[in-house]
């Protein structure tokens, strides 16, 4: 009989776990910066696939912050006039 070697499921999870570990630190830092629930988001980032979906998008947050700062400058100039 022909035997087919099946990969060990634990070994198959190693790449997923290695990708999850940096996501935990990124989500923790971003949630602290944005004043979100740090514990909840950090725990959710430990779950593979959930962390990718639930991770705050830093690029979009940065763009939004630039827009808000520009609007605040415009409003402060109007108040000074």
C-alpha positions in Angstrom: 0.0 0.0 0.0 1.0 3.5 -0.7 1.4 5.7 2.3 1.0 9.4 2.0 2.7 11.5 4.7 0.2 13.9 6.2 1.7 17.2 7.5 1.6 17.7 11.2 -1.2 20.2 12.0 0.8 21.9 14.7 3.7 22.5 12.2 1.1 24.0 9.8 0.1 26.6 12.4 3.6 27.9 13.0 3.5 30.4 10.2 0.1 31.7 11.3 1.3 32.1 14.9 4.5 33.9 13.7 2.3 36.4 11.8 0.0 36.8 14.8 2.7 37.8 17.3 3.7 41.2 15.7 0.0 42.0 15.2 -0.6 41.8 18.9 2.0 44.5 19.5 0.7 46.7 16.7 -2.9 46.5 17.8 -1.9 47.1 21.4 0.0 50.3 20.4 -2.7 51.6 18.1 -5.4 51.0 20.6 -3.5 52.9 23.3 -2.9 55.8 20.8 -6.5 56.0 19.8 -8.0 55.6 23.3 -9.8 52.4 22.5 -10.4 49.4 24.8 -6.8 48.1 25.0 -7.4 44.8 26.7 -10.3 43.8 24.4 -8.5 44.6 21.2 -5.3 43.0 22.4 -7.1 39.8 23.3 -8.9 39.8 19.9 -5.6 40.3 18.1 -4.4 37.0 19.6 -7.1 35.1 17.5 -5.8 34.3 14.0 -7.8 35.9 11.2 -9.8 38.0 13.6 -6.7 40.2 14.1 -6.4 40.9 10.4 -10.0 41.9 10.1 -10.2 43.9 13.3 -6.8 45.7 13.1 -7.2 49.5 13.0 -6.0 50.8 9.7 -3.1 53.1 10.7 -2.8 54.6 7.2 -6.4 55.7 7.2 -6.2 57.0 10.8 -3.1 59.1 9.8 -5.0 60.6 6.9 -8.0 61.4 9.0 -5.7 63.1 11.6 -4.2 65.3 9.0 -7.6 66.3 7.7 -8.8 67.1 11.3 -5.7 69.1 12.0 -6.2 71.2 8.9 -9.9 71.8 9.8 -8.9 72.9 13.3 -6.4 75.4 11.8 -9.0 76.8 9.5 -11.5 77.2 12.4 -8.9 78.9 14.6 -8.1 81.4 11.8 -11.8 82.2 11.5 -12.0 82.8 15.3 -9.0 85.1 15.2 -10.5 87.3 12.5 
